[in-house]
C-alpha cells in the first residue's frame, strides 16, 4: 500500500468532503481521510489502482487536484478560477437590476423585460457553469450538495421570468433580479467563507513559513581547502555540511560538528527563550541562531524533518472526525433532500392551502432553498478543530489526533511520572561506593548503562565515559528493574534499582545497585532537580479541580518527597510497567485520566490512558505511544493543552448551536413569506462567516 497525500481545491462543505470520500472508497482506497477546511485528502492506494484515473475522477466531481500528476497542465485554462472573479463578473450585471430597490431611483428602460433578460443571462450562465455543473455531478454520485439548492432556486426564478417575458405577461412574472441576485450573492458569500476558513489555518501557515531559505554550504576542493557558497535549502541532502551564522535560520534538521550558539526554537516549541546548543546537539530546521556560529551536517531534509512531520501530523489530525462531528455529518448527508421536500411543501402549502398567488408561493419556496445552509453544520466542528490544533502547534503542543483535543474536556485527573517528567531528568552522580576496585566498578557500570535509554543511565555514561568497555555476549533491559548482561566467561551482571539488590542488602536509599553473579559490588547515588515550572503547573491543575497523582517506579521515600514539594494529591511508588498499566486502567474506570510521562517504562501506560501526554525530549517509544506531545522541553504548556481542549469543545458547541438554530429558524421564516430570496442569499453567505469568526476567537481566548 502506498500513502497518497493530495491538496484538493473547490471543496466548500461537508457534502463536498463526503462526495470525495465516497468516490475514493468506491474505488477501493483504504484509510480515506478528507478535510474540506484545508483541502487535504489522504488515502492508501493499492498497486492495481491508477493515480491518474483517481485524479481524473475527482476532477470530474468538480474539484481540482493541485498536486496531482496532471496538475501542471491544469489550472490556468479556465477564465473564472475563483469565487472573487465570478462575483466581480456577476455584480457588474446584477447591480443595475437592483437599482429599483433604492428608494427614489427609477430608471425606466431597466424595467424592460428584455433588458433585464440581457443583463441576467451573463450571470445565469456563469452561475450554472459552477452551481449547475456541481449540482448535477453531486446528484449523479448520490450525495446532493448545497449547490443543488442554489441551482434549483436560480433556475426556478429565471425560467419563471423567461416564461412571462415570452408570453407577454412580464409584469406578473418579472423575477430576473432574484435569479441574478441569488447567484451573485452566493458567490460573494462563498468568497467570504473561503477567506474566513483561510484564517482558521493561519497558525499552520506561520509554521510552514521558512520552509525555503538560503544556506551556506561547505565544500572542500582537492587540496582540502574549505569553500562556502550559498544554496537553497531545498537542494540540500543528508550529509551535506553547512555554516550557520548569528541571525540565520537553520536550513534543515542537522547536528552540530563545531561551535556553540543560542538557538531560538519558538517555531516548534512556542518558547522564545533561546536554548544553548553545543557540539553533537541536534538543530531543528526553521529555528534561528540568535548568537554564535555553527558548523553542522544535515540529518534530515524535506518530509523527514521535524517541522515537516509536525505539519503532517497536524494536517492528519484535522482530517480525523471527532465524535461530536458525527451527528453533524449524518444530518448534513440528508440535509439537501430534506430542504427540497420542505421547499415543495412550502410551495404546495402556500398555493393550495394558503391561497397565495403562484408567484408568491414560488418565491417562498425559492427563499427556502436559498436560505438553507448545510455548510454551517459541516463547518462547525472542522473550523474550531483547525484553529485549536493550529494554536496548539504554534505554542509547542502537538496533538496527533482531533479526538484527543475533544476528550480533554472531560479529564478529571492527571497522572505524572517522576523522573524526567516532574524532574529535569538531568542527573549528576552525587556519590558511589564500590566493594572492590573503583575503576573496575566504573567500567562495569558504564558497559551496562551505555545500552540503556534511561535518564539516569545517560547521566552515568556521560560522566564515566570509558574507552575499553566490556563486550557482552548478551545484554538486555528488563523494564522496571535495570540492565542485565552476560560476559564471554559466563558471568552475569545486573545494574538496577533496589529491587535487584533487596536480597543482598537492607539499605534502600541508593539509586543504582551493581551485582555480579548475585554478589553486590556497590551502589551509586544520583541527584535530580525538580522542573522549575512543575509547582505552578500542579497548582493550575488543582485550581481547576483536577486530582494530581504521582505514579513512579522510583522508591517511595523519594516520590513522597517530590509530591510534598509540589503539592501532589496522591503517590503510588515502586511500580513496574505492568503495575503502572494496571493503575492507569483502574484510574480510567473511575474518571477520564491523562497520563504524562517520558520513558520507555511509561509507554504502555501512556497508550492506556484516556489521553497520553509525552515530553518532546522523551524516548521515541513514549512519543509514539502518546496522543499529545509537549514540544517545549517541559511541562509549561500542559495547562494550555488542557485549556485548549476544553475551549475548543466549547467553541464547537457554540458553532453547532448557531448552525442548527439558524436553519431551524430561517427555513420556517422563509416558508411563511417573511424573507425574500435575495436577502436569504445574503444571510446564507454570512452564516458561515459567523462560524469562522467564532472559531478564530480561539486564537485569542485565554485558555490556560
N, C-alpha and C positions, 0 to 999 in steps of 0.2 A: 504493500500500500504506500502511495506517495501522498504527502500532505501538500495541498494547494491552498495558497492564500491570495485572494483577489480583492481589488478595490472596484466596487460596482457603483456607478453613478446613476441617479434617477430614482432611487428608492426614497419614498417620502412618507411611508406609513407602515404599520404592522402588516397590512394586507399585502403590500409590496414584498416585504420580507417573507411572508408566508408563501407567496407565489414562487419566489426564487427557491425557497426551501423545498416546496413540494416538487418543483421541476427536478432539482438535483437528486432528491430521494427517489423520484420516479425513474431516474437514470441509473439507480443502483449505487449512488455515492454514500459513503459512510461518514459518521461524525459530522454531519452538516450543521454549521452554525452561521446564522445570518444576522447582522446588526445594521438596521437601516439608518441609525443615527450617524455612525461613522462610515457606512458603506462597506464594512468589512465582511467578506464572505470566505469561509474556510471549510474544507471538506477533505476527505481521504478518497483518492481516486484509485480504482483497480487497474490492473495492467491492460485490460481489454478496452477501456474507455478512451475516447479522444478528447483532449483539451479543446481542440478547435471546434468540435461539434458541440461541446458544452457551452463554450463561449458564444457560438452562433445561436444556440438555444436561448441563452439569457438575453442576447441582443434582440432576439425575436419576441421576447416578452415586453420589450420596450425600454430595457435598461442597457447601460453601456459599460463593458468591462474595460477599465482604464489601463490595467497592467497585464492584459492577456497577450497571447502570442500574436494576435492580429490587431493589437491596439494601435500600432504605429501608423497604420494607413487610414485610421478612422478618427473621427472627432472634428476634423476641420472642414468637411464637405457640407455639413448642414448649415443653413442660413441662420436659424434660430437655435442656439445651443443651450440657452438657459432661460429661466423664468423672467429675469430682468429684461432681456432682449425681447421676449414675447410680450411682456407687459408694455414696454415702451412703444412697440409697434401698435398694439391694440388701443392704447389710450389716445393716440392721435386721431383715430376714427370714432372712438366711443365718446370723447369729450363733447363734440358738437351735438351728439344725440342727447346728452344730459343737460344741455343748456336750459331747456324749458323748465327744469326743476328749480332754477334760480328765480326767486320772486322778482317780477318786473321785467324779466328777459323773455322776449317773444320774437323769434326770427321766423318769418312766415314760410320761406322756402324750405326750411328744415323740417316743416310739418308735412312736406310732400312725401308720401309713402315710398316712391321710387328713389328719392334722395336718401331716405333712411335705409332702404334696402341696399343701395350702393355703398353706404357707409358701414353697414353691418357685415356684408359679405367678406371683406378682408379679415375682419375679426373672427367671423364664424369659421372661415377656412383654417386659420391658424389654430383656433380652439379645437376643431375637430381633428386636425392633424396630431394634436397632442392628447386631448382628453378622449376623443372618439377612438383613436387608434389604441390607446391604453385600455379603454373600456372593453373593446372587442376582444383584445388579447386576454384580458383577465377573465372574461366570460368563457372564452374557449378553454381556458385552463381550469375552469370550475371554481375560481376564487374571485368573485366580483370585488373590485376595489372602489375607492371613493370617486374615481373618475367616471364610473358608471352613472352615479347620481348627477354629477356636473353635466355630463354629456346629454343625459335624458332631459334635464331641466332646460338646457340651452336649445336642444333640438325642438322640444315642445313649443317654446316661446317663438323660435324662428319659423317653424312650419306653420304655426297658427297665424302668425303675422303675414307670411307669404300667401297663405290661402285667402286671407282677407284682401290683400293687395290685388291678387289675380282675379278675384270675383267682384271687385269694385266695392267692397264693404270695409275699406281700410279704417274708417273712423271707429268701428266696433272691434277691430282686430289688431290694432297697432301696438305691438309689444316688442318692436325691434330693439329699443334701448334696453329692455330687460335681458334679451339674449346676449347683446354685446356687453352689458354691464356685468353679467354673471361671469362670462369668460375673462374679461379684463381684471375684475376684482379678485377672482380666484388666482389668476396668475400673480397678481400683486401679493396676495396672501401667501401663496406658495414661496415666493421670493423672500418675504419676511420670515416665513417659517424656516427656510434654508439658512438664512443669516442667523436666526436665533439659535438653531440647532448647532451651527458652527461655533457659537460662543460656548456651548457646553463642552466643546472639545478643546477649548483654549489652553487648558492646563497641559494637555498632552502635546499640543503643538509647541509649547515652550520647551518641553523635554526633547522634542525632535530637532530643535534648533541646534546648531553647531555640529550637525552630523557630517558636514563637509567643510573642512578648514585646510589651511596651508600648513605643511610640516617641514621641518629642517632635517632632511635625510642625510645620514652619514655614510660615506663610501670610501674605500681605500684603493689606491692605484697599485701598480706593480712594485713600486718602491715603499709600499706600506704607508704612504702619505695620506693623511686624512683630508677628505674633501666634503664640504657641506653645500647642499643645493636644495632649493625649495621644490616641493612636490605637493599635489593634492592628496589629502588624507585617504581619499577613496582608492588611490593607486598603491597604497602600502600593502605589504604582505607580511605574514607571520615570519618573524626572524629578522626583519629589517631594523636597522639601528637609526635612532632619531635623537636630535638635540632639542631640548625644550627649555626655553629661556623664561625669565621672570615676566609675568604678564601674558604668557601664551597659553592657549588651551592644549590639553593632552590630546593628540590627534586620534589615537586608538588605544585600547587597553594595552598596557605594557608593564614591564618590570625594570626597576632601576638597576643600572650597572655601575653608575658613578654619580656622586653628588648627593646633596641634601637640599630639601626645599620645604616650604609651607604650601600646602595644596588645598584649594577651596573645592570641596566635593558637593557643594549645595545642589548641583544639578541632579544628583542622585539621592543624597541624604536629606536635603532640605535644611542642612545645618551650615550656616555661613561662617562659623569659626573655622579657620584653616587647620588642617591636620599635618603634623610633622611627618615627613617621609624621608627614608634613607635607603642605602643600598639593599637590594633584594626585596624591597617593599613593592607592592603592586599599585599601579595607577589606573584609574578608571577613565576611559575615553570621554571627553567632554568636560572633565574637571579642569580647573585653571591653576597654573603655578603663580602664586602671589609673590613669592620671593625665593630666590635661589635659581640654580641652573642644574639640569639633569641630563645624563645620557641614559637612554633606555632602549630595550629591544621590544618589538611588537609581539604581543602574546595572542591577540585575537583581533579580527577585522570583520567588518560587515555585520551580518546577522548573528555572529558569535560573540559580539561584545556585550558587556554588562548592560549598557544603556539600551542596546537593540533588544536584548532579552526582556528588559523591564517593559519597554513599549509593547513588545509582542504579548507578554503576559497580561498587561492591562487591556489590550485590544481583545484578547481572547476572553477575558473576564467580562467585557462589555457584551460579547455575543451570547453569553450564557443567560438563561432566563431564570431569575429567582422565583420562588413560589408565588409571591404576590402578583407577578405579571401573568401567571397562567390564566386567571379569571378574565383579565382584560383581553388576552389573546383569544379566548374562546368567544367572548362577546363580539370582538372585532370581526371574527370569522363569519358570524351570522348577521352582522350589523346591516350590511348593504341590502340583502334580501328583506330584512325586517323593515327598513326605511322605505323600500319600494312598495311594500304592502301597505304601510301607513299612508304613503302618498296616494295610492289608489283608493284607500278608504276615505282619505280627506276629500278627494275629488268626488267620489260617489256620495258621501255624506252631505257635502255642501250642495251638490247639484240636485240630487234626488230627494233628500230629506230636509235640507236647509233652504231649498227653493232659491238658491243663488244662481245668477246667470252663468252660462257656460264659461265665459271669460274669467269671472271672479273665481269660480271653482278651480279652473286650470291654474290660475296664478297662485292660489293657495297650495295646490299640490306641488307646483314648481318650487315654492318657498320651502316646503318640507324637504324636498330633495336637496336644495342648496344649503339650507341651514344646518342639516345633519353633518356631524363631523366624527367619523370613526378614527381619524388620525389622533384626535385628542386622547382617546383611551389608549391607543397604541403607543403614543409618545410619553405618557405619564411616567411610566417606570424607566424606560431607557434613558430619558433626558436626565432624570435625577441620578441614576446609576453612573452615567457618563461624567457628570460633574463631581460626584462623590469619589469615584475612582481617580479622576484627574487630579483633584485637590490632594488626595492621599499620596499619589505618586510624586507630586511636586514637593510634598513635605516629607518625603522619605518613608512612606508607608506603602508597601506593595501588597495589594490584595490579589491573590491568584484566581479568585472566582467571585462573581457577584453575590453568590449565596452567602458567603461569609460576611459581606458588607451588611446584608439584611439581618442575618442572625444575631449580629452584635446587639441588636435592640433588646434581646431577651437575656443577655448574660447577667447572671446574679452573683457569680463567684469566680475569682481569678486565682489560679494555682501557679506558683512560681517555683522553678528550680533554684538552687542557691548558687553554686559555683558557675561563674561566667554569665549569670543572669542578674541576680541581685548584687553580686560582687563583680569586680572588674575582670576576674579570671587571669589577671597579670600577676602571677605568683613569683615570689622570690624565696630562695632557700633560707630559712631562719636558723637552721641548725641541723646536725645529724650526729648519729652515734654508730660506730662500727665495732663489732666484736673482734675483728681481725685488722688486717692492713687497710688503711683508709683509701689508698689508691686503687686497690683491688675492688673494694666496695663500690667506689665511684664508677669504675669500669663496668662492673656487672650491671649496676643500676642504669647507666647510660645505654648499654647494649640492649636492655629490655625496653626502656621507656621510649627509645627513638622510634619504635614501631607503633606507638600509641598516639592518638589524636587528642587525648585528654589535656585540658589546660595545664594541670599540674605536671604531667609528663613533658609537655613542651617547655615549661619553665626549667625543669631539671636538666633536660638535654641542652638547653641554651646556655646554662651556667657551667655544666660539667661536660663540655664538648671534648671528646676523646677520639683520636685517630685510629688506634688499634683496638677497635671494638670487637666483641666476640661474634663469631659466625655461628649462628644456631642451626641445628639440623631441623628443628621445628619450633615455631613460635605462634601464639595466638592470644587474642584479647578476650578474656572472659568478662562479659558485661556484669557490672556491679561488684566485681571482685578485683581484677587487675590483669597484669600481663604474665603469661605462663610460657616457659620455654624449656627446651631440652638441648644440651650441647652435644658435641660429637662423641664425648665419652659416656653419654647417657645420664649425666647429672641433670636433675630437674630444679628449675629456679622459678620463683614466684615473687613478683613485686606487686603489692596491692594494699588494700585497706586493712583495718584491724581484724575484719572477719577472716582474712587469710592467716593471721598470726594468733588468733584467740586461744588456740590450744597450747601455745608456747609462751605466752606472757599475759599478765593481768593488766599491764599498762596500756590503756586505750587512748592515750592523749596525743598520739602522733598520727601523721597523715599517711606515710608510706612505710610499709614493713617489707624487708627483703628476707626471703627464705631460700635455702639450698638443701635439697633432699630432706624437707621438713625440719630443718635446723635454722633458727633465727640468726641472721648475720648482722642485723642492725635496723635502724629506722631513720626517717627523715621528717623534719618539721618544715612546713612552708607557711608563708603568711600571704594573706589576700586582703584587698581593700573593698569596702562596700562602695558600690557606684554612687557618685555624688548626687544623682537625681533620684535614687531609689526611694528615699524617705518622702519626697514631695509627691512622687507617683503613687505610693501606697496611701498617702493622706488623701489624694484626689479621688482614688477609688473608694475609699471608706466614706468620703463625703457624699458619694453617690449612693451609698447604702449597699455597696458590694462587700462580700466576705472575702478576705485575703488569706491564702493558705500557702505555707512553705512546705514543699514536698521534695525531699532530697535523699540521696544515698549517703550523705555525709553523717558524721557522728551527731548524736542527739544534743550534746553539750554545745557544739559549735553552731548548730542550727538554731537552738533556743537563744543563743547569744545574739545572732543576727536578727532573729524575729523580735527580740526585745528592743534592739536599737531602732528598728523600723516601724514597730507597732503592728506587726502582722498578727492576725487573729488566732491562727491555728498552725501547729507544727507537727509534721509527720516525717520522721528522720529514719536513716539507716534502711532505706528501701532499695530492693533490687529492681531492675527494669520491669520484671513481671509484676512485682508488687505495686510499682508506680502505675502500671496499666490497670491493675485491679482497682486501685484507689480512684483513678480518673473515672472508671466505669461506675463506681459507687457514687461519686460526686455528680456525674451526669444524670443518674437516676433520681437524684434529689432536686437538681436545678441545672439549667444550662450553664456550662462551665468553660472558661477559657484557660488554656494552659500555656505558660510562657517558659521556654527552655532553649538550650543551645547545644547540648551534647548528643553524642550517639545514644547514650542511655535514655535520652528524652524522646527519641524518635517515635517509639510505639505509643507513648502517652500523648504526644502531640497529635498523632493521627487519630487517636481515640477520642480526644476532647471535642466538645461541640465546635470550638474554634481553636486551632493550634497556632501559636504565635512564636516565631523564631527571630533571633537577632541576626543581623547581617554578617557578623563575624563568627556565626555558629558553624558547626560541622556541616558538610554538604548533605549528609543524611537527614539531619534535623531540618534544614531549609527545605528539602524535598518533601518532608512529612508535614510541614506546617502549611496552613492556608494563608497566613499573613506573615510578612517579613518586615521587621523594623530595620530600615537601612541606615540609621544614623549612629550605629555602633553603641547602642544603649537603649534604655527604657523610656527616654524622654518623650517619645511620641506615642506611647501606649494610651494615655488618656485621649489624645487626638484620634487615634484609630477607633477607640470605643465610642467617642462622641460622634465621629463622622458616620459610623454605622447607625447610631440611633437617629441622628438628624436626617440622614438620607432616607430612612424609613418614614420619618415624619413628613418629609417633602413628597415622597411617593404617595402617601395617604392624602395629602393636600391636593396633589395633581389629579389623583383618581376621583376625589370628591368633586373637583371642578369639572372634570371631563364628563362624569355621569350627570351631575346637576345641570350642566349646560345643555346636554342633549335631552334630558328629561323635561326641562322647562321650555327650551327653544322649539322643539318639534311640535308640541301641542299649540304653542302660541302661533306658529306659522300655519298650522292646520285650521285654526279658528279665524284666520284672516287679519291678525294684528301685526303682521310683519310682511313687508313686500320682498320679493326675491332679490332685488338689488341690495337692500340693506342686509338681507340674510347672507349674501355672498361676502359682504364686507365683514360682518361679525364672525362668520365661519373662519375666514382667514386669520382673524385676530385671536381666535380661541387658542390656537396652537402657540401663538406668540406669548400668551399669558402663561402657559405651562413652562415654556422655555425660560422666561424671565424668573418665574418662581424657582425653577431648578438652579439657575445661575446664582441665586441668592446664597446657595450652599457654599459658594466660593468665599463669601464674606461673613457668614454667620459665625458667632462664637460657639464652638462645639466642644472644646476641651475643658 
